[in-house]
């Protein structure tokens, strides 16, 4: 789930929607890098450096009021429902006040951005994170073979040594003299070396302690197996959320701040 937020941050980094009259000098306080020449020989490396610096600017605990951007480290998600089913599990996680921590540690290793004659674009990013922590209130309905479990409390998930590939596609619009990138799809693939999943119930007693230990071990030992299919199966849930949220924030970010020669 960290990557849902991670994909959100990348998508809003290039989400550009027209608003009122714009003065590019108004963005000096963001300390942005110089824009990249689309026709330049080092365009992709320039975009990588630009997005890396932008990432560290926006992934902060305060947000950016001018851009209506909330705090992104930690990044907080309110109530969400996450169903999943495979040969081993059939479960639904209900999360609330989910916090994703250490977003600002992301390193962008490579980027590849293309603009097409059909007024479309694509952006591919190769990234990594040393460790991300996800902490959330939860309710869980779990079926495994003949075992049925209902539990609630708070979980903490530590995800280590993450290598992530993200692809964003969308359209390039021109209005009032500026260009606007509008993401339409977002997808990602991730390789993760290690997980540690710890559950603590709302009430401390012997039976809840047994369930805490059972669920913690169950998910820690099986997350590597279910993670990739979980991302694929739940894409119809998280992709619209990401695209919707991104459209609500970057309302004042002209494409000319990031790229030149967009015509």
Residue pairs with C-beta under 8 A, 6 or more apart in sequence:
1 82
1 95
1 98
1 100
1 134
1 157
2 100
2 129
2 132
2 134
2 159
2 162
3 162
3 164
3 188
3 190
3 231
4 238
4 241
4 242
5 72
5 75
5 77
5 100
5 103
6 103
6 106
6 127
6 129
6 164
6 166
6 188
7 166
7 168
7 186
7 187
7 188
7 238
7 242
8 75
8 241
8 242
8 245
8 246
9 55
9 58
9 59
9 72
9 75
9 103
10 51
10 123
10 125
10 166
10 168
10 186
11 168
11 183
11 186
11 242
11 243
11 246
12 58
12 69
12 245
12 246
12 249
12 250
13 51
13 54
13 55
13 58
13 250
14 123
14 168
14 170
14 181
14 183
14 258
15 181
15 182
15 183
15 246
15 247
15 249
15 250
15 253
16 179
16 180
16 181
16 182
16 250
16 253
16 254
16 255
17 180
17 182
17 247
17 250
17 251
17 253
18 173
18 175
18 176
18 178
18 180
19 251
19 252
21 176
22 176
22 178
22 252
22 254
24 254
24 256
24 257
26 66
26 252
27 253
27 257
29 66
30 57
30 64
31 53
31 57
32 50
32 53
32 54
32 57
32 257
33 49
33 50
33 53
33 54
35 50
35 256
35 257
35 258
35 259
35 260
36 43
36 46
36 47
36 50
36 258
36 259
36 260
37 43
37 46
37 259
37 260
37 261
38 115
38 259
38 260
38 261
38 262
39 261
40 46
43 113
44 110
44 111
44 112
44 113
45 111
47 111
47 113
47 123
47 258
47 259
48 108
48 109
48 110
48 111
50 258
51 108
51 111
51 125
52 107
52 108
55 104
55 106
55 108
56 104
57 64
58 64
58 69
58 72
59 72
59 73
59 103
59 104
59 106
60 71
60 72
60 73
60 104
61 71
61 73
61 74
62 71
63 69
63 70
63 71
63 72
66 252
67 249
67 250
67 251
67 252
67 253
68 248
68 249
68 251
69 249
69 250
70 76
70 249
72 103
72 104
73 100
73 101
73 102
73 103
73 104
74 99
74 100
74 101
74 103
75 99
75 100
75 103
76 97
76 98
76 99
76 100
77 95
77 98
77 100
78 96
78 97
78 98
79 94
79 95
79 96
80 94
80 95
80 96
80 98
80 237
80 241
81 92
81 93
81 94
81 237
82 92
82 93
82 94
82 95
82 234
82 237
83 91
83 92
83 93
83 234
84 90
84 91
84 92
84 93
84 226
84 229
84 230
84 233
84 234
85 91
85 233
86 226
86 229
88 144
88 222
88 225
88 226
89 142
89 143
89 144
89 222
89 226
90 142
90 143
90 144
91 140
91 141
91 142
91 143
92 140
92 141
93 138
93 139
93 140
94 138
94 139
94 140
95 136
95 137
95 138
96 136
96 137
96 138
97 136
97 137
98 134
98 135
98 136
98 137
99 134
99 135
99 136
100 132
100 133
100 134
101 132
101 133
101 134
101 135
102 129
102 130
102 131
102 132
102 133
103 132
105 129
105 130
105 131
105 132
106 127
106 128
106 129
107 127
107 128
107 129
108 125
108 126
108 127
109 126
109 127
109 128
110 124
110 125
110 126
111 123
111 124
111 125
111 126
112 122
112 123
112 124
113 121
113 122
113 123
113 124
114 121
114 122
115 121
115 172
115 262
116 122
119 171
119 172
119 173
120 169
120 170
120 171
120 172
121 169
121 170
121 171
121 172
121 181
122 167
122 168
122 169
123 166
123 167
123 168
123 169
124 165
124 166
124 167
124 168
125 165
125 166
125 167
125 168
126 163
126 164
126 165
127 163
127 164
127 165
127 166
128 161
128 162
128 163
128 164
129 159
129 162
129 164
130 160
130 161
130 162
131 158
131 159
131 160
131 161
132 158
132 159
132 162
133 156
133 157
133 158
133 159
134 155
134 156
134 157
134 159
135 154
135 155
135 156
135 157
136 154
136 155
137 152
137 153
137 154
138 152
138 153
138 154
138 155
138 199
139 150
139 151
139 152
140 149
140 150
140 151
140 152
140 215
141 149
141 150
142 148
142 149
142 150
142 151
142 215
143 149
144 218
149 211
149 214
149 215
151 199
151 201
151 208
151 211
151 212
151 215
152 201
152 202
153 199
153 200
153 201
153 202
153 208
153 212
154 199
154 200
154 202
155 197
155 198
155 199
155 200
156 197
156 198
156 200
157 195
157 196
157 197
157 198
158 195
158 196
159 192
159 194
159 195
160 192
160 193
160 194
160 195
160 196
161 192
161 193
161 194
162 190
162 191
162 192
162 193
163 190
163 191
163 192
164 188
164 189
164 190
164 191
165 188
165 189
165 190
166 186
166 187
166 188
167 185
167 186
167 187
167 188
168 183
168 185
168 186
169 183
169 184
169 185
170 181
170 182
170 183
170 184
170 185
171 181
171 182
171 184
172 179
172 180
172 181
172 182
172 255
172 262
173 179
173 180
173 182
174 180
178 254
178 255
178 256
179 254
179 255
179 256
179 259
179 262
180 254
180 255
181 255
182 247
183 243
183 246
184 243
185 239
185 243
186 239
186 242
186 243
187 235
187 239
188 231
189 228
190 227
190 228
190 231
192 224
192 227
195 219
195 220
195 223
195 224
195 227
196 220
197 215
197 216
197 219
197 220
197 223
198 216
199 211
199 212
199 215
199 216
199 219
200 212
201 208
201 209
201 211
201 212
202 208
255 262
256 262
